[in-house]
Amino acid sequence: MNAIIGFSDIIKTQAFGEVGRPEYLDYARDIHESGRRLLQVINDILDVSRIEAGDRQLNESVVDLSRVVHSTLEMLGQKIESNSMIISNLITANTPKLIGETQAIKQMLINLVSNAVKFTPSGGRITIHADVDDFGQMHVSVTDTGIGLTDEEIEKALSPFGQVDTALNKAESGTGLGLTLVQSLMSLHGGTFELFSQKGIGTTASLIFPPKRVSSTGVKTPERV
């Protein structure tokens, strides 16, 4: 798969010289994009399988959530810009830090923000925020003003390989394992994942970390208004 992706990339970028016919460039782009999507499917399946088999261990450290969110938004910047999304990032350096695996938390946020962009019409708003509740749990949430989901669609979205078909996501099909992977990674952290949505209003996806995952060195976030 890496060879297919690599060689198709060389052809589509014409790294070794111009390709004779423009149709070949289109074929190379299709091969490259299909290869990347298939590789993502394979990686998602392997990640979920490793977690279910108990072979996935967390590489824990103190996680600076503000840096992880900044990195996530940078990675998805082109996608956000092309969809004319308005991003409200309420997570700052004063947000309590987490004890967990940086890469896993980033992976979860990438999945949640990507879904928010996918199911929100152009010009919509996505808000990323974090709060510590009265029980000491930390809620890291991504809220969008998208099309929203029914209870049946939420159940489907949370099932392995489940995909919700809408006019907004027809051009960009995923693996259907994104939220399954989020649930599995949250389970490894001893936390839970919640998805709340209202049709025509929007969706809030929340990563809920237990009190033991909230660093005591963090500063409690101010209330949002």
TIVO-622657 format. One record per atom (N, C-alpha, C): x, y, z; residue number from 1; residue in three letters; atom name. Coordinates in steps of 0.1 Angstrom, whole numbers. Atoms other than C-alpha are relative to their C-alpha. Layout:
<atoms>
ATOM:X:Y:Z:NUM:Ala:CA
...
</atoms>
This chain:
<atoms>
ATOM:8:-12:0:1:Met:N
ATOM:0:0:0:1:Met:CA
ATOM:9:13:0:1:Met:C
ATOM:-9:-11:0:2:Asn:N
ATOM:28:24:8:2:Asn:CA
ATOM:7:2:-14:2:Asn:C
ATOM:-6:-1:13:3:Ala:N
ATOM:44:16:-26:3:Ala:CA
ATOM:-10:7:-10:3:Ala:C
ATOM:10:-6:9:4:Ile:N
ATOM:11:24:-44:4:Ile:CA
ATOM:-2:15:3:4:Ile:C
ATOM:2:-15:-3:5:Ile:N
ATOM:6:57:-25:5:Ile:CA
ATOM:13:8:-4:5:Ile:C
ATOM:-13:-7:3:6:Gly:N
ATOM:43:66:-30:6:Gly:CA
ATOM:2:2:-15:6:Gly:C
ATOM:-3:-1:14:7:Phe:N
ATOM:46:59:-67:7:Phe:CA
ATOM:-11:8:-7:7:Phe:C
ATOM:10:-9:6:8:Ser:N
ATOM:12:75:-75:8:Ser:CA
ATOM:2:14:3:8:Ser:C
ATOM:-3:-14:-4:9:Asp:N
ATOM:23:106:-56:9:Asp:CA
ATOM:11:5:-10:9:Asp:C
ATOM:-11:-4:9:10:Ile:N
ATOM:55:107:-78:10:Ile:CA
ATOM:-6:4:-14:10:Ile:C
ATOM:5:-3:13:11:Ile:N
ATOM:34:105:-109:11:Ile:CA
ATOM:-9:12:0:11:Ile:C
ATOM:9:-11:0:12:Lys:N
ATOM:8:130:-99:12:Lys:CA
ATOM:7:14:2:12:Lys:C
ATOM:-8:-13:-2:13:Thr:N
ATOM:34:156:-89:13:Thr:CA
ATOM:10:1:-11:13:Thr:C
ATOM:-9:-1:12:14:Gln:N
ATOM:54:148:-121:14:Gln:CA
ATOM:15:2:5:14:Gln:C
ATOM:-13:-3:-6:15:Ala:N
ATOM:86:146:-99:15:Ala:CA
ATOM:11:-3:-10:15:Ala:C
ATOM:-11:3:9:16:Phe:N
ATOM:106:130:-127:16:Phe:CA
ATOM:-2:4:-14:16:Phe:C
ATOM:3:-5:13:17:Gly:N
ATOM:92:149:-156:17:Gly:CA
ATOM:-15:0:-3:17:Gly:C
ATOM:14:-1:3:18:Glu:N
ATOM:59:157:-173:18:Glu:CA
ATOM:-6:-13:-5:18:Glu:C
ATOM:8:11:5:19:Val:N
ATOM:33:130:-179:19:Val:CA
ATOM:-6:3:-13:19:Val:C
ATOM:4:-3:13:20:Gly:N
ATOM:24:128:-215:20:Gly:CA
ATOM:-15:4:-2:20:Gly:C
ATOM:14:-3:2:21:Arg:N
ATOM:-14:128:-213:21:Arg:CA
ATOM:-6:4:14:21:Arg:C
ATOM:6:-5:-13:22:Pro:N
ATOM:-35:148:-187:22:Pro:CA
ATOM:-8:-11:7:22:Pro:C
ATOM:8:11:-6:23:Glu:N
ATOM:-57:117:-182:23:Glu:CA
ATOM:8:-8:10:23:Glu:C
ATOM:-9:8:-9:24:Tyr:N
ATOM:-28:99:-166:24:Tyr:CA
ATOM:1:7:14:24:Tyr:C
ATOM:-1:-8:-12:25:Leu:N
ATOM:-25:127:-140:25:Leu:CA
ATOM:-13:-2:8:25:Leu:C
ATOM:12:3:-7:26:Asp:N
ATOM:-62:122:-131:26:Asp:CA
ATOM:-1:-14:6:26:Asp:C
ATOM:-1:13:-5:27:Tyr:N
ATOM:-57:85:-128:27:Tyr:CA
ATOM:9:-1:12:27:Tyr:C
ATOM:-10:0:-11:28:Ala:N
ATOM:-27:90:-106:28:Ala:CA
ATOM:-6:6:13:28:Ala:C
ATOM:7:-7:-12:29:Arg:N
ATOM:-47:114:-83:29:Arg:CA
ATOM:-10:-10:6:29:Arg:C
ATOM:10:10:-5:30:Asp:N
ATOM:-75:88:-80:30:Asp:CA
ATOM:6:-11:7:30:Asp:C
ATOM:-7:11:-7:31:Ile:N
ATOM:-51:60:-72:31:Ile:CA
ATOM:6:4:13:31:Ile:C
ATOM:-6:-5:-12:32:His:N
ATOM:-33:81:-46:32:His:CA
ATOM:-11:3:11:32:His:C
ATOM:11:-3:-10:33:Glu:N
ATOM:-66:93:-29:33:Glu:CA
ATOM:-6:-13:5:33:Glu:C
ATOM:6:13:-4:34:Ser:N
ATOM:-81:58:-29:34:Ser:CA
ATOM:10:-8:9:34:Ser:C
ATOM:-10:6:-8:35:Gly:N
ATOM:-48:44:-15:35:Gly:CA
ATOM:0:5:14:35:Gly:C
ATOM:0:-6:-13:36:Arg:N
ATOM:-48:69:13:36:Arg:CA
ATOM:-12:-4:8:36:Arg:C
ATOM:12:4:-7:37:Arg:N
ATOM:-84:61:22:37:Arg:CA
ATOM:0:-14:5:37:Arg:C
ATOM:-1:14:-4:38:Leu:N
ATOM:-78:24:22:38:Leu:CA
ATOM:10:-2:11:38:Leu:C
ATOM:-10:1:-11:39:Leu:N
ATOM:-47:28:44:39:Leu:CA
ATOM:-6:5:13:39:Leu:C
ATOM:6:-5:-12:40:Gln:N
ATOM:-68:48:68:40:Gln:CA
ATOM:-10:-10:6:40:Gln:C
ATOM:9:11:-4:41:Val:N
ATOM:-94:20:69:41:Val:CA
ATOM:8:-11:7:41:Val:C
ATOM:-8:10:-6:42:Ile:N
ATOM:-67:-5:76:42:Ile:CA
ATOM:5:4:14:42:Ile:C
ATOM:-6:-5:-12:43:Asn:N
ATOM:-51:16:103:43:Asn:CA
ATOM:-11:1:11:43:Asn:C
ATOM:11:-1:-9:44:Asp:N
ATOM:-85:22:120:44:Asp:CA
ATOM:-4:-14:5:44:Asp:C
ATOM:3:14:-4:45:Ile:N
ATOM:-93:-15:120:45:Ile:CA
ATOM:11:-6:9:45:Ile:C
ATOM:-11:6:-8:46:Leu:N
ATOM:-59:-24:134:46:Leu:CA
ATOM:0:7:14:46:Leu:C
ATOM:0:-7:-13:47:Asp:N
ATOM:-62:3:162:47:Asp:CA
ATOM:-11:-6:9:47:Asp:C
ATOM:11:5:-8:48:Val:N
ATOM:-96:-9:173:48:Val:CA
ATOM:3:-14:4:48:Val:C
ATOM:-3:14:-3:49:Ser:N
ATOM:-85:-46:171:49:Ser:CA
ATOM:10:-1:11:49:Ser:C
ATOM:-10:1:-10:50:Arg:N
ATOM:-54:-39:192:50:Arg:CA
ATOM:-6:4:14:50:Arg:C
ATOM:6:-4:-13:51:Ile:N
ATOM:-75:-21:219:51:Ile:CA
ATOM:-9:-11:5:51:Ile:C
ATOM:9:11:-4:52:Glu:N
ATOM:-101:-49:220:52:Glu:CA
ATOM:8:-12:5:52:Glu:C
ATOM:-8:11:-3:53:Ala:N
ATOM:-73:-75:222:53:Ala:CA
ATOM:8:2:13:53:Ala:C
ATOM:-8:-3:-11:54:Gly:N
ATOM:-57:-57:251:54:Gly:CA
ATOM:15:3:-3:54:Gly:C
ATOM:-14:-2:3:55:Asp:N
ATOM:-25:-51:232:55:Asp:CA
ATOM:4:15:-1:55:Asp:C
ATOM:-3:-14:1:56:Arg:N
ATOM:-28:-13:232:56:Arg:CA
ATOM:2:6:14:56:Arg:C
ATOM:-3:-7:-13:57:Gln:N
ATOM:-11:5:261:57:Gln:CA
ATOM:2:15:-2:57:Gln:C
ATOM:-1:-15:1:58:Leu:N
ATOM:-12:42:268:58:Leu:CA
ATOM:15:4:4:58:Leu:C
ATOM:-13:-6:-3:59:Asn:N
ATOM:21:62:267:59:Asn:CA
ATOM:-3:13:7:59:Asn:C
ATOM:6:-11:-8:60:Glu:N
ATOM:10:85:295:60:Glu:CA
ATOM:10:11:3:60:Glu:C
ATOM:-8:-12:-4:61:Ser:N
ATOM:23:120:303:61:Ser:CA
ATOM:-10:11:4:61:Ser:C
ATOM:9:-11:-2:62:Val:N
ATOM:9:153:314:62:Val:CA
ATOM:-3:7:-13:62:Val:C
ATOM:3:-5:13:63:Val:N
ATOM:-10:166:284:63:Val:CA
ATOM:-5:15:0:63:Val:C
ATOM:5:-14:1:64:Asp:N
ATOM:-13:203:276:64:Asp:CA
ATOM:-10:1:-11:64:Asp:C
ATOM:11:1:9:65:Leu:N
ATOM:-47:204:260:65:Leu:CA
ATOM:0:11:-10:65:Leu:C
ATOM:0:-12:9:66:Ser:N
ATOM:-43:239:245:66:Ser:CA
ATOM:9:-3:-11:66:Ser:C
ATOM:-9:3:11:67:Arg:N
ATOM:-13:227:225:67:Arg:CA
ATOM:-5:-11:-9:67:Arg:C
ATOM:6:11:9:68:Val:N
ATOM:-31:195:213:68:Val:CA
ATOM:-11:6:-9:68:Val:C
ATOM:11:-5:8:69:Val:N
ATOM:-61:215:202:69:Val:CA
ATOM:6:9:-11:69:Val:C
ATOM:-6:-9:10:70:His:N
ATOM:-39:241:184:70:His:CA
ATOM:6:-9:-11:70:His:C
ATOM:-6:9:10:71:Ser:N
ATOM:-20:213:166:71:Ser:CA
ATOM:-11:-7:-8:71:Ser:C
ATOM:12:6:7:72:Thr:N
ATOM:-54:196:157:72:Thr:CA
ATOM:-5:10:-10:72:Thr:C
ATOM:5:-11:9:73:Leu:N
ATOM:-67:229:142:73:Leu:CA
ATOM:9:3:-12:73:Leu:C
ATOM:-10:-2:10:74:Glu:N
ATOM:-35:234:123:74:Glu:CA
ATOM:-1:-11:-11:74:Glu:C
ATOM:1:12:9:75:Met:N
ATOM:-37:199:108:75:Met:CA
ATOM:-12:0:-9:75:Met:C
ATOM:13:0:8:76:Leu:N
ATOM:-73:204:97:76:Leu:CA
ATOM:-3:14:-6:76:Leu:C
ATOM:2:-13:4:77:Gly:N
ATOM:-68:240:87:77:Gly:CA
ATOM:-6:2:-14:77:Gly:C
ATOM:5:-1:14:78:Gln:N
ATOM:-73:235:50:78:Gln:CA
ATOM:-14:-4:-2:78:Gln:C
ATOM:13:5:0:79:Lys:N
ATOM:-104:215:55:79:Lys:CA
ATOM:-10:10:6:79:Lys:C
ATOM:8:-10:-7:80:Ile:N
ATOM:-118:241:79:80:Ile:CA
ATOM:-2:12:-9:80:Ile:C
ATOM:1:-12:8:81:Glu:N
ATOM:-110:270:56:81:Glu:CA
ATOM:-8:-2:-13:81:Glu:C
ATOM:7:3:12:82:Ser:N
ATOM:-124:253:25:82:Ser:CA
ATOM:-15:-1:2:82:Ser:C
ATOM:14:0:-4:83:Asn:N
ATOM:-157:249:43:83:Asn:CA
ATOM:-5:12:7:83:Asn:C
ATOM:4:-14:-6:84:Ser:N
ATOM:-157:285:56:84:Ser:CA
ATOM:-5:-2:14:84:Ser:C
ATOM:4:2:-14:85:Met:N
ATOM:-160:273:92:85:Met:CA
ATOM:5:11:9:85:Met:C
ATOM:-4:-9:-10:86:Ile:N
ATOM:-160:297:121:86:Ile:CA
ATOM:4:-8:12:86:Ile:C
ATOM:-5:8:-11:87:Ile:N
ATOM:-139:282:149:87:Ile:CA
ATOM:1:9:13:87:Ile:C
ATOM:-1:-7:-13:88:Ser:N
ATOM:-143:293:185:88:Ser:CA
ATOM:8:-10:10:88:Ser:C
ATOM:-8:9:-9:89:Asn:N
ATOM:-115:277:206:89:Asn:CA
ATOM:1:7:14:89:Asn:C
ATOM:1:-6:-14:90:Leu:N
ATOM:-122:284:243:90:Leu:CA
ATOM:10:-7:9:90:Leu:C
ATOM:-11:6:-8:91:Ile:N
ATOM:-93:262:255:91:Ile:CA
ATOM:12:8:0:91:Ile:C
ATOM:-12:-8:-1:92:Thr:N
ATOM:-64:282:268:92:Thr:CA
ATOM:11:-6:8:92:Thr:C
ATOM:-11:5:-9:93:Ala:N
ATOM:-32:278:287:93:Ala:CA
ATOM:-4:-2:14:93:Ala:C
ATOM:5:1:-14:94:Asn:N
ATOM:-52:281:319:94:Asn:CA
ATOM:-9:-12:2:94:Asn:C
ATOM:8:12:-1:95:Thr:N
ATOM:-73:250:310:95:Thr:CA
ATOM:8:-11:7:95:Thr:C
ATOM:-7:11:-7:96:Pro:N
ATOM:-65:221:334:96:Pro:CA
ATOM:6:-10:-10:96:Pro:C
ATOM:-7:10:8:97:Lys:N
ATOM:-40:197:320:97:Lys:CA
ATOM:-6:-14:3:97:Lys:C
ATOM:5:14:-1:98:Leu:N
ATOM:-48:160:315:98:Leu:CA
ATOM:12:-10:2:98:Leu:C
ATOM:-10:11:-1:99:Ile:N
ATOM:-29:128:324:99:Ile:CA
ATOM:-5:-11:-9:99:Ile:C
ATOM:5:9:10:100:Gly:N
ATOM:-31:106:294:100:Gly:CA
ATOM:10:-1:-11:100:Gly:C
ATOM:-9:1:12:101:Glu:N
ATOM:-16:99:260:101:Glu:CA
ATOM:-3:11:-10:101:Glu:C
ATOM:2:-11:9:102:Thr:N
ATOM:-11:130:239:102:Thr:CA
ATOM:-5:-4:-14:102:Thr:C
ATOM:4:4:14:103:Gln:N
ATOM:-13:112:205:103:Gln:CA
ATOM:-14:-6:0:103:Gln:C
ATOM:13:5:0:104:Ala:N
ATOM:-45:94:215:104:Ala:CA
ATOM:-10:11:1:104:Ala:C
ATOM:9:-12:-2:105:Ile:N
ATOM:-62:126:227:105:Ile:CA
ATOM:-1:8:-13:105:Ile:C
ATOM:0:-7:13:106:Lys:N
ATOM:-51:143:195:106:Lys:CA
ATOM:-8:-7:-11:106:Lys:C
ATOM:8:8:10:107:Gln:N
ATOM:-65:115:174:107:Gln:CA
ATOM:-15:1:2:107:Gln:C
ATOM:14:-1:-3:108:Met:N
ATOM:-98:117:192:108:Met:CA
ATOM:-6:13:-5:108:Met:C
ATOM:4:-13:3:109:Leu:N
ATOM:-100:154:187:109:Leu:CA
ATOM:-1:2:-15:109:Leu:C
ATOM:0:-1:14:110:Ile:N
ATOM:-91:151:150:110:Ile:CA
ATOM:-13:-6:-6:110:Ile:C
ATOM:12:6:5:111:Asn:N
ATOM:-120:127:145:111:Asn:CA
ATOM:-12:8:3:111:Asn:C
ATOM:12:-8:-4:112:Leu:N
ATOM:-145:149:164:112:Leu:CA
ATOM:-1:13:-8:112:Leu:C
ATOM:0:-12:8:113:Val:N
ATOM:-135:181:146:113:Val:CA
ATOM:-3:-3:-14:113:Val:C
ATOM:3:4:14:114:Ser:N
ATOM:-135:164:112:114:Ser:CA
ATOM:-15:-3:-2:114:Ser:C
ATOM:14:3:1:115:Asn:N
ATOM:-170:151:119:115:Asn:CA
ATOM:-8:13:0:115:Asn:C
ATOM:7:-13:-1:116:Ala:N
ATOM:-181:186:129:116:Ala:CA
ATOM:0:8:-13:116:Ala:C
ATOM:-1:-7:13:117:Val:N
ATOM:-168:201:97:117:Val:CA
ATOM:-9:-7:-10:117:Val:C
ATOM:7:7:11:118:Lys:N
ATOM:-183:173:76:118:Lys:CA
ATOM:-15:2:1:118:Lys:C
ATOM:14:-1:-2:119:Phe:N
ATOM:-218:177:91:119:Phe:CA
ATOM:-6:14:3:119:Phe:C
ATOM:4:-14:-2:120:Thr:N
ATOM:-219:215:93:120:Thr:CA
ATOM:0:7:-13:120:Thr:C
ATOM:0:-7:13:121:Pro:N
ATOM:-230:236:63:121:Pro:CA
ATOM:11:11:0:121:Pro:C
ATOM:-10:-11:1:122:Ser:N
ATOM:-205:262:50:122:Ser:CA
ATOM:-4:12:7:122:Ser:C
ATOM:2:-12:-8:123:Gly:N
ATOM:-202:292:73:123:Gly:CA
ATOM:-5:-3:14:123:Gly:C
ATOM:5:3:-14:124:Gly:N
ATOM:-213:273:104:124:Gly:CA
ATOM:11:2:10:124:Gly:C
ATOM:-9:-2:-11:125:Arg:N
ATOM:-196:275:138:125:Arg:CA
ATOM:3:-13:7:125:Arg:C
ATOM:-4:12:-8:126:Ile:N
ATOM:-176:249:157:126:Ile:CA
ATOM:7:6:12:126:Ile:C
ATOM:-5:-5:-13:127:Thr:N
ATOM:-168:255:194:127:Thr:CA
ATOM:7:-11:7:127:Thr:C
ATOM:-8:10:-8:128:Ile:N
ATOM:-141:236:213:128:Ile:CA
ATOM:1:6:14:128:Ile:C
ATOM:0:-5:-14:129:His:N
ATOM:-144:239:251:129:His:CA
ATOM:3:-11:9:129:His:C
ATOM:-3:10:-11:130:Ala:N
ATOM:-134:222:283:130:Ala:CA
ATOM:-5:5:13:130:Ala:C
ATOM:5:-3:-14:131:Asp:N
ATOM:-150:222:318:131:Asp:CA
ATOM:2:-11:9:131:Asp:C
ATOM:0:10:-11:132:Val:N
ATOM:-145:204:351:132:Val:CA
ATOM:-13:1:7:132:Val:C
ATOM:13:0:-7:133:Asp:N
ATOM:-178:194:366:133:Asp:CA
ATOM:1:-1:15:133:Asp:C
ATOM:0:0:-14:134:Asp:N
ATOM:-188:192:402:134:Asp:CA
ATOM:6:-13:6:134:Asp:C
ATOM:-5:12:-4:135:Phe:N
ATOM:-176:156:403:135:Phe:CA
ATOM:15:-2:-3:135:Phe:C
ATOM:-14:0:3:136:Gly:N
ATOM:-141:165:392:136:Gly:CA
ATOM:3:-6:-14:136:Gly:C
ATOM:-2:6:14:137:Gln:N
ATOM:-146:150:357:137:Gln:CA
ATOM:2:12:-10:137:Gln:C
ATOM:-3:-11:10:138:Met:N
ATOM:-132:170:328:138:Met:CA
ATOM:-7:-4:-13:138:Met:C
ATOM:7:2:13:139:His:N
ATOM:-155:174:297:139:His:CA
ATOM:7:8:-11:139:His:C
ATOM:-7:-7:12:140:Val:N
ATOM:-136:182:265:140:Val:CA
ATOM:-10:-2:-12:140:Val:C
ATOM:11:1:9:141:Ser:N
ATOM:-163:190:240:141:Ser:CA
ATOM:2:8:-13:141:Ser:C
ATOM:0:-7:13:142:Val:N
ATOM:-167:199:203:142:Val:CA
ATOM:-15:1:-4:142:Val:C
ATOM:14:-3:3:143:Thr:N
ATOM:-200:216:195:143:Thr:CA
ATOM:-1:7:-14:143:Thr:C
ATOM:2:-6:13:144:Asp:N
ATOM:-212:224:160:144:Asp:CA
ATOM:-14:5:-2:144:Asp:C
ATOM:14:-5:4:145:Thr:N
ATOM:-242:242:144:145:Thr:CA
ATOM:-4:-7:-12:145:Thr:C
ATOM:3:7:12:146:Gly:N
ATOM:-246:215:119:146:Gly:CA
ATOM:-14:-5:-1:146:Gly:C
ATOM:14:5:3:147:Ile:N
ATOM:-276:195:106:147:Ile:CA
ATOM:-6:-8:12:147:Ile:C
ATOM:5:8:-11:148:Gly:N
ATOM:-278:174:138:148:Gly:CA
ATOM:-4:-14:-4:148:Gly:C
ATOM:3:14:2:149:Leu:N
ATOM:-287:137:142:149:Leu:CA
ATOM:-12:-4:8:149:Leu:C
ATOM:11:6:-7:150:Thr:N
ATOM:-318:118:152:150:Thr:CA
ATOM:6:-11:9:150:Thr:C
ATOM:-5:11:-9:151:Asp:N
ATOM:-315:91:179:151:Asp:CA
ATOM:4:-12:-8:151:Asp:C
ATOM:-3:12:9:152:Glu:N
ATOM:-315:64:152:152:Glu:CA
ATOM:14:3:-7:152:Glu:C
ATOM:-13:-3:7:153:Glu:N
ATOM:-286:82:134:153:Glu:CA
ATOM:11:0:10:153:Glu:C
ATOM:-11:0:-10:154:Ile:N
ATOM:-266:86:166:154:Ile:CA
ATOM:3:-15:3:154:Ile:C
ATOM:-3:15:-3:155:Glu:N
ATOM:-270:48:173:155:Glu:CA
ATOM:8:-5:-12:155:Glu:C
ATOM:-7:4:12:156:Lys:N
ATOM:-258:42:137:156:Lys:CA
ATOM:14:5:0:156:Lys:C
ATOM:-13:-6:0:157:Ala:N
ATOM:-229:66:140:157:Ala:CA
ATOM:10:-6:10:157:Ala:C
ATOM:-8:5:-11:158:Leu:N
ATOM:-217:50:172:158:Leu:CA
ATOM:4:-15:-2:158:Leu:C
ATOM:-3:14:3:159:Ser:N
ATOM:-217:15:157:159:Ser:CA
ATOM:12:-2:-9:159:Ser:C
ATOM:-11:2:9:160:Pro:N
ATOM:-187:0:140:160:Pro:CA
ATOM:-4:0:-14:160:Pro:C
ATOM:3:-2:15:161:Phe:N
ATOM:-186:9:103:161:Phe:CA
ATOM:-13:7:-3:161:Phe:C
ATOM:13:-7:2:162:Gly:N
ATOM:-218:29:108:162:Gly:CA
ATOM:3:14:-6:162:Gly:C
ATOM:-2:-13:6:163:Gln:N
ATOM:-220:59:85:163:Gln:CA
ATOM:-14:6:-2:163:Gln:C
ATOM:13:-7:2:164:Val:N
ATOM:-248:85:84:164:Val:CA
ATOM:1:7:-13:164:Val:C
ATOM:0:-6:14:165:Asp:N
ATOM:-256:95:48:165:Asp:CA
ATOM:-8:12:0:165:Asp:C
ATOM:7:-13:2:166:Thr:N
ATOM:-265:131:42:166:Thr:CA
ATOM:6:7:-13:166:Thr:C
ATOM:-5:-7:12:167:Ala:N
ATOM:-261:155:13:167:Ala:CA
ATOM:13:7:3:167:Ala:C
ATOM:-12:-7:-3:168:Leu:N
ATOM:-232:171:31:168:Leu:CA
ATOM:12:-9:-1:168:Leu:C
ATOM:-11:9:-1:169:Asn:N
ATOM:-210:140:34:169:Asn:CA
ATOM:1:-10:-12:169:Asn:C
ATOM:-1:9:12:170:Lys:N
ATOM:-216:123:0:170:Lys:CA
ATOM:13:0:-7:170:Lys:C
ATOM:-13:-2:8:171:Ala:N
ATOM:-184:137:-15:171:Ala:CA
ATOM:12:-5:9:171:Ala:C
ATOM:-12:4:-9:172:Glu:N
ATOM:-163:125:15:172:Glu:CA
ATOM:-5:-11:9:172:Glu:C
ATOM:4:12:-8:173:Ser:N
ATOM:-170:90:28:173:Ser:CA
ATOM:12:-4:9:173:Ser:C
ATOM:-11:4:-10:174:Gly:N
ATOM:-151:79:59:174:Gly:CA
ATOM:0:-15:2:174:Gly:C
ATOM:-1:14:-3:175:Thr:N
ATOM:-143:45:74:175:Thr:CA
ATOM:-12:-5:8:175:Thr:C
ATOM:10:5:-9:176:Gly:N
ATOM:-172:44:98:176:Gly:CA
ATOM:5:-5:13:176:Gly:C
ATOM:-6:5:-13:177:Leu:N
ATOM:-148:36:126:177:Leu:CA
ATOM:5:11:9:177:Leu:C
ATOM:-6:-11:-8:178:Gly:N
ATOM:-139:71:138:178:Gly:CA
ATOM:-5:1:14:178:Gly:C
ATOM:5:-1:-13:179:Leu:N
ATOM:-163:72:167:179:Leu:CA
ATOM:2:-12:8:179:Leu:C
ATOM:-3:12:-7:180:Thr:N
ATOM:-158:36:175:180:Thr:CA
ATOM:14:0:6:180:Thr:C
ATOM:-13:-2:-5:181:Leu:N
ATOM:-121:44:179:181:Leu:CA
ATOM:1:10:11:181:Leu:C
ATOM:1:-10:-10:182:Val:N
ATOM:-129:74:200:182:Val:CA
ATOM:-5:-7:13:182:Val:C
ATOM:5:7:-12:183:Gln:N
ATOM:-150:52:224:183:Gln:CA
ATOM:11:-9:5:183:Gln:C
ATOM:-10:10:-5:184:Ser:N
ATOM:-122:26:226:184:Ser:CA
ATOM:11:8:7:184:Ser:C
ATOM:-11:-7:-6:185:Leu:N
ATOM:-95:52:233:185:Leu:CA
ATOM:-4:7:14:185:Leu:C
ATOM:5:-5:-13:186:Met:N
ATOM:-117:68:260:186:Met:CA
ATOM:-1:-10:10:186:Met:C
ATOM:0:12:-10:187:Ser:N
ATOM:-122:34:276:187:Ser:CA
ATOM:14:-3:5:187:Ser:C
ATOM:-14:2:-5:188:Leu:N
ATOM:-84:30:278:188:Leu:CA
ATOM:3:11:10:188:Leu:C
ATOM:-2:-11:-10:189:His:N
ATOM:-84:64:297:189:His:CA
ATOM:-9:-1:12:189:His:C
ATOM:10:2:-11:190:Gly:N
ATOM:-111:51:320:190:Gly:CA
ATOM:-11:10:0:190:Gly:C
ATOM:11:-10:1:191:Gly:N
ATOM:-135:77:307:191:Gly:CA
ATOM:-11:-5:-9:191:Gly:C
ATOM:11:3:9:192:Thr:N
ATOM:-166:79:285:192:Thr:CA
ATOM:-1:10:-11:192:Thr:C
ATOM:2:-9:11:193:Phe:N
ATOM:-177:94:253:193:Phe:CA
ATOM:-15:2:-2:193:Phe:C
ATOM:15:-3:1:194:Glu:N
ATOM:-211:111:249:194:Glu:CA
ATOM:-2:8:-13:194:Glu:C
ATOM:4:-7:12:195:Leu:N
ATOM:-228:123:218:195:Leu:CA
ATOM:-15:5:1:195:Leu:C
ATOM:14:-6:-1:196:Phe:N
ATOM:-258:147:221:196:Phe:CA
ATOM:-3:8:-12:196:Phe:C
ATOM:3:-7:13:197:Ser:N
ATOM:-275:160:190:197:Ser:CA
ATOM:-15:3:-1:197:Ser:C
ATOM:13:-3:3:198:Gln:N
ATOM:-307:177:179:198:Gln:CA
ATOM:-1:4:-15:198:Gln:C
ATOM:1:-2:15:199:Lys:N
ATOM:-319:176:143:199:Lys:CA
ATOM:-3:15:-3:199:Lys:C
ATOM:1:-14:5:200:Gly:N
ATOM:-315:210:126:200:Gly:CA
ATOM:6:10:10:200:Gly:C
ATOM:-6:-9:-9:201:Ile:N
ATOM:-297:225:156:201:Ile:CA
ATOM:15:-2:1:201:Ile:C
ATOM:-15:3:-1:202:Gly:N
ATOM:-263:208:160:202:Gly:CA
ATOM:3:-12:9:202:Gly:C
ATOM:-4:12:-7:203:Thr:N
ATOM:-243:183:178:203:Thr:CA
ATOM:12:4:10:203:Thr:C
ATOM:-11:-2:-9:204:Thr:N
ATOM:-220:182:209:204:Thr:CA
ATOM:6:-14:3:204:Thr:C
ATOM:-7:12:-3:205:Ala:N
ATOM:-195:154:212:205:Ala:CA
ATOM:10:3:11:205:Ala:C
ATOM:-8:-2:-12:206:Ser:N
ATOM:-178:151:246:206:Ser:CA
ATOM:8:-12:4:206:Ser:C
ATOM:-9:9:-6:207:Leu:N
ATOM:-148:133:259:207:Leu:CA
ATOM:0:3:15:207:Leu:C
ATOM:1:-2:-15:208:Ile:N
ATOM:-153:128:297:208:Ile:CA
ATOM:10:-8:7:208:Ile:C
ATOM:-11:6:-7:209:Phe:N
ATOM:-122:121:316:209:Phe:CA
ATOM:-2:0:15:209:Phe:C
ATOM:3:1:-14:210:Pro:N
ATOM:-124:108:352:210:Pro:CA
ATOM:9:10:8:210:Pro:C
ATOM:-8:-10:-8:211:Pro:N
ATOM:-110:130:381:211:Pro:CA
ATOM:15:-4:1:211:Pro:C
ATOM:-14:4:-1:212:Lys:N
ATOM:-78:109:383:212:Lys:CA
ATOM:8:4:-12:212:Lys:C
ATOM:-7:-4:13:213:Arg:N
ATOM:-70:121:347:213:Arg:CA
ATOM:2:15:0:213:Arg:C
ATOM:-1:-15:0:214:Val:N
ATOM:-73:158:356:214:Val:CA
ATOM:12:4:9:214:Val:C
ATOM:-12:-3:-8:215:Ser:N
ATOM:-39:172:367:215:Ser:CA
ATOM:-3:10:11:215:Ser:C
ATOM:3:-9:-12:216:Ser:N
ATOM:-40:189:401:216:Ser:CA
ATOM:8:13:-2:216:Ser:C
ATOM:-7:-12:2:217:Thr:N
ATOM:-16:215:387:217:Thr:CA
ATOM:-7:10:-9:217:Thr:C
ATOM:8:-8:9:218:Gly:N
ATOM:-42:228:363:218:Gly:CA
ATOM:-8:11:8:218:Gly:C
ATOM:8:-11:-6:219:Val:N
ATOM:-62:260:369:219:Val:CA
ATOM:-14:-2:-5:219:Val:C
ATOM:14:2:4:220:Lys:N
ATOM:-100:256:368:220:Lys:CA
ATOM:-4:11:-10:220:Lys:C
ATOM:4:-9:11:221:Thr:N
ATOM:-115:271:336:221:Thr:CA
ATOM:-11:9:5:221:Thr:C
ATOM:12:-9:-4:222:Pro:N
ATOM:-138:301:340:222:Pro:CA
ATOM:-12:-4:-7:222:Pro:C
ATOM:12:4:6:223:Glu:N
ATOM:-174:297:333:223:Glu:CA
ATOM:-2:7:-13:223:Glu:C
ATOM:3:-7:13:224:Arg:N
ATOM:-186:304:298:224:Arg:CA
ATOM:-13:8:1:224:Arg:C
ATOM:13:-9:0:225:Val:N
ATOM:-212:331:292:225:Val:CA
ATOM:-6:-1:-14:225:Val:C
</atoms>
